Amino acid sequence: MEKTTAEKIAVMQAFADGKPIEVLRFGSKKWEMMEAITPIWDWRLNNYRVAEDYDKKAEEIYTTTFAKLYGSAGNFGYPLPLVSRPGLRAVIEATKKGELK
């Protein structure tokens, strides 16, 4: 289904706000996580949407987990390590399973 300009802007704004985006690539029937840091939006061939299962707690879990591993986020002025969205999902799943405490 073709998105309107306003819908495309909403998806790209969500990306700019740090929300995960899913892409339905041309010829595919499965939505997958977009992992690009600087995406090339190809609306003619692909479809994009804000990830449906986005959990607002994801960033809190990430921050909490790395704070436990490395000490508080502000120690020595070092920021928390950056992790890709799939990496973040792995941290969340491991936390839910009790593998990271």
Protein Blocks (a to p, Z undefined) as FASTA:
>chain_A
ZZdfklmmmmmmmmmnopacddddehiabdcddfbfbdcddfklmccdddfklcfklmmm
mmmmmmmmnopfkgghiacddddfklmmmmmmmmmnopaZZ
